[in-house]
Amino acid sequence: MSRTYDAQLALHIDGERIGPRGRSTHTVINPATGEALGHLPLATTADLELALDTAARGFRIWRSKTADERGNVLAGAARLLRERIEKIATIATMEEGKTLGEAKGELLMAAGLFDFYAGETTRIYGRVLVRPTGMLSRVMKEPVGPVAAFCPWNFPIGNPARKLGAAIGAGCSIIIKPPEEAPGSAIEVLNCLLDAGLPKEVASCVFGIPDQVSRHLIASPVIRKVSFTGSVAVGKHLMKLAADGGKRTTMELGGHGPVLVFDDADLDRALDMLVPAKFRNAGQVCVSPTRFHVQEGIYDRFVTGFTARASKLAVGNGLDAAVQMGPMANPRRPDAIEGFVANAVTAGARVVTGGERGGGPGASGFFFRPTVLADVPTTARVMNEEPFGPIALMRPFETFDEAIEQANRLPYGLAAYCFTENGRRALLLADAIESGMVGINTTLIGGADSPFGGVKDSGHGSEDGPEGLEACLVLKTIHQA
């Protein structure tokens, strides 16, 4: 299990790597051990101004490149990601806590997305309108301009790759602010792009006090697009800042994934999918299945089967090959989950398994055991606020209409899951559920070619798929006589 943290923590601006010496820093902590991994430099106002100037120059350079040139950089970066998988996945696990297997899967997803966008660069099509002889009218797609992108800590490889891949594929420059808690793997993703031939002016990477960095970048007339993944509250705050400059936004915000399990579902198959999906990355996933609404006829069997599987999960340091769930990413998360559990029990829920801190033998980090709560009232706080942790909420329902009402009850609308063997019911569920993504008899709702995003308070716009690239393009209609 002994691996080395081999991240070079630095700001990347205009091709320069700016280290921590003589600067304010953030200490990066290993959540499995509580030990310090390194010191991350934080950007000053002058650094942010330099990054903005670099982005303006980089946009002029990059927008003039051909589709093949942009695609070759992305394809080359995908190849380098795969070649460096051991190093980058180790950094991600040591910074964020997820298992090494999950980190490798995340990296392969990022590489696949770069490959997909490499192909999409040649499919940025316009159209020619029908006009009288002697007149030509064209609709063209052009890069929106420099992008400011803000990433959370839960997917420290995949989230930066989503932001970088879309902007670079569309012909934009970008300033990316990855999370201070897990910076090293994002830096490595950027290094792959630079080593694949991306001009140094096109992408910068900064860190700092989040509100100060976001306010400064978004206020600049240089920035024409804002992309954010994170909480609803912060997303709405950034939208207000962006509105002052009329800037385009893509917001991938919080979720509270409902799971509807009907009494005709293949129960064992559903459980075998849902338990790993629920406790992936210790539940710190925006599309995590969370509220399990199970039809009365199979409710007890479902709770028993789910609990049996959850209680057997090996919890510990993500570098250990035998571990199935790592720690939470920071000390705030166990505190939050502990509060949710206490409130739910007071409201009348039953703790079936877990409900307390703890990892494997000798665990000293930010661990919380896989937790199942049964008979959770809708008044419990955890049934209304995104828990973002290893906690599964069980509640029975009787009718189809009741299930739909519960699924759509909250202002979130990111991901939802349904399990039924009735084909007509599956069609009705797909139509009735208010969510940007719906999985029917599956928890696999993401793919390089598939748009990823939500509705209602879960945000707007999409990442991944052709739609992710479209979000970094604007239309220009040209009429010529």
N, C-alpha and C positions, 0 to 999 in steps of 0.2 A: 504493500500500500504506500510505500515511500515514494513520493514524486516531488519534483521541485517546482516552485512557483517561479516561472521564467518570464514574467511580464515586465516590459520596459515602460514604466508609468511616466507619461509626459503629455504635454499639449502638442498637437501637430498643427502648425500654422505656416502656410507658404513654404512647405518643404522642410521646415525647421522643427526639430524635436526639443521642446523646452522642458527641462527637468525640474525637480523640486528645490534645488539649492537656492537659498535666499528668498523663498516664497512662502506664502500661506499654503498649507497642505491639508489634505484629508487622509486619515489613516484607514487603509483598506484592511478589513478584518476577515479572517476565515471563520464562517459561521459554525463550522463543525467543531472548532477547537477554541474559538475566542482569541486566537493569536493574531498579532499584527503581521500582515503580509508585505506591506510597503507603504510609501507615502506618495500621495498623488498631488501634483501641483494644481493650484486653482488659478483661473484666469483673472487678470486685472482688467480694468476698463480699457487700458491701452492694448492689451492682448485681443479683446473683443473687437476693437476698432480695426486692428490689423487683420483679423479674420474676415471682417466685413469687406475691407478693401481687397483682400485676396479673392473673396467670393465674386466680387464685381469683375475683377480681371479674369478669374477662372471661367466665368460664364461666357465672356467674349471669346475665349479660346475654345471652350468645349462645344459651344453651340455650332461652331463652324466645322466640326469634325463630321466625317461621314458616318452613316449608320454602321457600316462594317468596322470602322475604327472604334466606335463605342462598344459594339458587340464583342470585338476581339479582347478588349480590356476586361469585360465582364466574364467572358469565357475563360480567360487566363486566370482571373482571380478565383473562379470556381475550382479550377485545377489546383491552384496553390492551397486553397482551403482544404481540399482532400489530402494533399500531400502533408499538410501540417496538422492533421486532425488530432494526433496525440498531444501535441503541445497546447493547442488552443482549447481542446476539451478539458485538459487538466487545469488550465487557468480558470476556465468558467466554473468548474466544480469547486475549486478552492476558494473562489470569490463568492459564489452564489449559493453553493451547498448541494445542488442537484446531483444525482448520481452520474458517474462517468458515462454510463450507457446513454442516459438522457442527453447529456452534453454532446456526445458524438452524434446522436440522432438530430439534434438541433443544428449542428454544423452541416450535416448532410442536407438538411432542409435548406439552409442558407446557400449552399453550393448549387443545389437544384434550382433555386430561385434565380441566382445569377445566370445560370445556363438558360433558363426560360427567358429572362429579360434580354439576354444576348441575342436570342432569336427574334424577340419582339421589336428590336430596334429597326429591323428591315420591314416591319409591318405597321409603321406609323403612316397610315394612308389618309389622304384627303379625298376630295371628289370634285368633279367638274359638273356644273349645272347646265341645264338645257337653256340656251339663249338664242336670239336671232342671229343669222349669219353676220359675221363681222364683229361679234362681241364674245368675249371669253370671261366667264365667271368661275372662280375656283374657291374651294374651301380648303384651307391648309391648316395643319396642326404644327405648332411651334412650342419649344420649351418655355415654361412659365417664367423662369428666371431663377435667381439664387434661392435656395431652400434653407430654412432653419428647421432642424429636426431634433426632437427630444425623446429619449428612450428610457423605459423603466428598467429595473434590475432583474426581473424574473426570467427573461430570455436574453441574456447578455450577448449572445452571438446572433440569434435570429432577428431580434428587433433592429439592431443597427444595420444588418444586411438588408432588411426590408426597406429602410429609409434610403440607404446608399444606392441600392440596386435600381429602384424606381427613378430617382433623380438623375443618376448617371446615364441610365438607359435612355431617358427622355432628352438628354442634352443639357441638363441643368448643372450648375455648381451647387455645393451644399456645405453648410456648417452643421456638424452633428454634435449634440451634447449627450453622450451616454451617461449612465448612472455613476455617481461617485462610489457607490458600494461595490460595483462590479465593472471596473473600467478596462481591465487588461485585455479581455477577449474582444471587446469592441475595437480597441487599438489594433489588435492582430487582424481583424477583418479589414480595416483600412489599410494596413500594411500589405495585405494580399493584393488589393486594388492598385496601390502605388507600385508594387513590385511587378505587376502585370502591365504597367505602362501608363497608368492614369497620370496626367500632368499634375504636378504638385499644387498648382493653384486651384484645382477643381474641388478638392475636398479638404476641409479642416476639421479638427476634433478639439473641442474645448471642454473644460470642466469648471465647476464653480458653485457658488450658492445658487440653487436653481432659480429662485425668483429674480435675482439680480441678472443672471445670464439671460433668461427668457425676456425680461422687460427690455434689456438693452438691444438684443438682436431683433426682436419683433418691432421695436420702435424705429429701426433704421429703414430708410427708403430703399436700401439695397435689397432687402428681403422681400420676395414676392409670394412666397408660399410657406405655410407653417404646417408641419406634420408632428403629431403628438400621440403617444400611446401612454395611457396612465389612468388616473382616477377621474371620475365625473367632475368633482369639484375643481380640480386643477385644469381640466380640459375646458370647462366653461370660463374660467378665469383667462386662459390663453385666447379663447375665442373673442372675448371682449377686447383684449389688447390688439388682436389682429384686425378687429373691426375698425379701429381708429385709422388704420392705413389701407382699408379695403383689401386685405390680403386673403388669398384663398387658403382654406384650411382642410386638412384631413384629420379627423379625430377618432381614434380607436380607444374607447373609454371602458368603464367597468361593466361587469356582468353579474348575473345571479342565476346561473343556468338551471332552468327547470327540467326535470326528467319525468316523463309520463310513462308509467309501466302498466299496461293493461293485462287483464287476467288471462288473455290468450297468448301472451308473450312466451317465447322460448326462454324460460327463467334462467337456467344455468348459463346459456350463451350470453344473455344480457348481463348477468353478474360477472362473468369472466371478462367482459369488456368494461363494465362500469367501475369496478373497484380499482383497477390500475389507472383508469382515466381520472378518477376522483383524487387519488393520492399521488399522481404524477407531480413532480416538483413540489411536494408537500402541500398540494392544493393551491399553490400560488400561481394560478393560471386564470386568465380572464374568462376563458371559455370552459372552465371546470364545471362538470356536472355537480350541482350543489343541493337543490331542493328536489327530493325524490318523492313524487306523488304516485302512490302505488294503489291499484284497485283493491278493494277490500278483500276479495276472494283469495288473493295471493299475498296480501300484505305481511302477515306473520312469517310466511316462508321466505319472502324477500328479505325482511329484516334479519332473520336468522342466517340466511346464506351470505348476505353482505357482511354481517358481523364476523362470521367464521373466517371469511377471506381477509377482511381488514385486520383482524387480531393476529394473523399469522405474518403480516408484513414485517420484514427485517428493517429496523430503523438504525441509522448510524452514519458514519462518515461516508460521503458519496464516492470516495476513492476506493472503498472496499467493494470488491466485486460481488460479495454476498448481500450487500445492502440493497434494499428495494425503495427506500425513501430516506432522503437526507434531512438535514436540519432546515429550519426556516431561515430566511436570508439575513435577518437582523433582529436585535433584541426586542424591537417594537412588536413583532408579529406574535410571539408566544404570549405576550401580555394581552394583546387584542383578543386572541382566541380564548384565553382563560376567562376574559370578561364576557365573551359571547356565551360560553358554556354556563357560567354562573347565572347569567340572566335567563337563559333558556330553562334551566332547572327550576328556577324560582317561578317561571311562568307555567311549569307543569310538564316539561319534557323529561324523558328518561335517558340517562347515560347508559348505553348498552355496552360500549367498549371505549377505552381511552379516556378522554376528558382531563388529561393531566400532562404535565411536562415529562420529558424523559426520552432518551435514546437508547442505544445499546450499552453494553458494559463499558464503563469508563468514559461515557459521553459527557462532554463538558461544554458543548455549544448551545445553540438556540433551538433545542428539540422540543417537539410536542407530539404526543402519540397519535396515531390514526384514531379518529374519534367518530362514533356513530351515535346520534341522538334520535330517539324514536318518539312518536306522538308529539311532535313539536307544534305548539300553537302558532297561529299566524301572527299573534301579538308579540311573540318573542323578537328581540332586536335582530337576531341572526337570520330570521326569516324575511327581514326587510332591508338589511344592510349587507353589502358584499363582504363575506367573511375572509376571503383570500387566504385560506389555510386548510389544514387536513381535517375537515369536519363535514360529515354527511348528515343531512337533515331528512328524516323520514316522516311521512304523513299519509294516511289513507284517504282515498276518495271513492265515491260511489258511481257517479255517472260521467259520461263523456263531457257534458256541458260543465260540470263541476271542475273537471280536470283542465279544460280550456280556460275557465275563469281563473283558476289558480296560476296557470302558466303565464297568463297575461296581466296578472294583478299588479306587478311592480313596474316602475318606470324604466327598468332595464330591458334591453332587447338585443342582446349580442348573440348568444347561442342557446339552443334548446334541443332536447333529445326525446325521442319517442320510441317505445318498443311495443309492437303489436304484430300479429301474424295475419291480421285482417287487411286485405289490400284496399278496400274502400275506405276503411277507417284511416289508413295511412294517408290517403289522398286528402281526406277532410282535415287531418291534423296539419299537413303541410300548408294548407290554405288558411287555417284558423289561427295558427300561432304567430304572434307578433315578434319576429326575431330576424336578424340579418342572416343567420345560418341555422339550419335545422338538420339534425341527424336522425334518420329513421332506421332503427335496428343497427345503428353504428355510432361510434364516437369519433370516427375519422371525418372531420369536417374541414380540414385544411389541405391545400395543395398549391404548388407553384402556379398552376393555371386557373386557380379558383379564387374569386374575390373574397377577401376577409374583412368583415366590418359589421357594424350593428345599426340599429334604428333606435328611436326614442332617446333616452338619456345615455344610451351606449355609444352615441356618436353618429358620425356621418362620413361618407366617402369610403373608399375601399383601398386595401393594400393587397398585393399579390394579384396574379392574373393580369390580363390586358388592362383591366380597370385600374390597377395600381399604377401602371405607366400613364394611363390617360389622366390621372389625377395631377400629373406634373406637366401637362400640356394645356395650351390655350388655342382657341380657334381664331383664325384670321380669314375673312372673306375678301377676295380680290376681284373687283369688276373692271374689266379692261375692254375698251371700245376701239 
